[in-house]
Amino acid sequence: MARKKVALVGAGQIGGTMALVLAQKQLGDIVLVDVVEGVPQGKALDIMEGRLSLNSSAVLAGTNNYNDIAGSDVVIVTAGVPRKPGMTRDDLLDINYGIIEKVGTAIKNTAPNAFVIVVTNPLDAMVYAMQKVTGFATEKVVGMAGVLDSSRLACFVAMELGVAAEDVQAVVMGGHGPSMVSLYDFVSVGGIPLSQLMSKEKFDELSKRTAEAGTEIVNLLKTGSAFYSPGVSAVRMAEAYLLDKKSVLTCAVELKGQYGIKGLYCGVPVILGAGGVEKVIEVKMNDAEKAAFDKSVAEVKVNAEWVDKKVKG
Ligand code: TXD
C-alpha cells in the first residue's frame, strides 16, 4: 500500500510541531509548505536528520511551491497570523481570510481528494471560508478547536484532582472563543462522572480558565500563541482519518439541521474516520448549556456572514 501524504500548509510554530509528531507516528510522508524561503525546507531537513533517534522512516520535504501539495491525503492548514497580547481571535479575520482564500484555491487545484483540517484563527470563520473556497464536500473540511479546548479542560480537571491527564475525558462545544461551552455532565475521570468528584462551582472556575486558556498562553509567550497543544490536537484528527479510527472528537464541522443549525460551522462531537466527518452526534444539554451554546453559535454566525460577503465579492 502506497504511503500516505500529509501536507502542512504553514510551517510555523504549529506546523513544525505537527511535522515532528507526524514523523514520530509515521502516519505518512510529510510536505511542509510556507511562503518564507528556507523555513519549510530547514524544518523538514532538521526532522529528517533526527529520524534515527525518532525511529522513523517518514520522508519529509519543505517547499515554497503550492504545487507540491499535489496528491495529499490530508492537508492541515495553519497558514496565517497568530495573536499577540491584546488581540482577539477576531482581530485576525481580515488578514487570515486573505491567506485562507489563497491556500484554499491551491488545495482545490492540487489536492481535490484531500481531507482538510483548518487550524488558522478565527477558527470557525476560517474553516467555513475554506469549505466555500475549495467547494469540497463538507465532510472533508473540518476545523481543529474542540479537540484542543476539550484537552485544556481535561488538563485543568486532572491538575485539580491530581489524577493522570489521560484518564480525564471532557467535551467543550460551540465556537472557538470566550463563549465556548464546557459541559459538566460530560466530564469523566476514569469513567467516574465528575459530579461525584468535583463541585459545579469548582468546575465553573476551570471552565472559565478553559475559555481564556489561549489568551493566558499568548500573554505568557508575548510573541505568539499556543502551538504544542494545538499541534498534537490537529495530528489526532489527521490520525483518526488516516487510520479510519472512528474517533469521537469535538470538531468544527458544518451542521445541516443538527442542533437546529443549518449551513454553519461550529464545534460539536462527531465521529471521524476514513470518510471524514462520518456522523454528527447530537448530545442533550441542559437549558443553561443550550442557552450558552446558542449564544456561542450566534457569535460564530456574525463572522460567517462576514465571510459570505467576502466570498460573494
Ligand atoms: O485551536 C486553534 N484552532 C488555534 C489556532 C490554536 C492556536 C493557534 N491558532 C492559529 O493558528 C493562530 O492564531 C494562527 O492563525 C495559526 C498558526 O499559528 P502559529 O503559531 O503556527 O503561527 P506562525 O508560527 O506564525 O505560523 C504561521 C505560518 C508562518 O510561518 C507564515 O509564514 C505562514 O504561516 N504563512 C503562509 N504559509 C503558506 N501560505 C501563505 N499564504 C502563508 N501566509 C503565512
Boltz pocket constraint, residues with backbone or C-beta under 6 A from the ligand:
constraints:
  - pocket:
      binder: B
      contacts: [[A, 9], [A, 10], [A, 11], [A, 12], [A, 13], [A, 14], [A, 15], [A, 33], [A, 34], [A, 35], [A, 36], [A, 39], [A, 78], [A, 79], [A, 80], [A, 81], [A, 82], [A, 83], [A, 92], [A, 96], [A, 99], [A, 102], [A, 103], [A, 118], [A, 119], [A, 120], [A, 121], [A, 122], [A, 123], [A, 144], [A, 145], [A, 148], [A, 176], [A, 224], [A, 225], [A, 226], [A, 227], [A, 230]]
      max_distance: 6.0
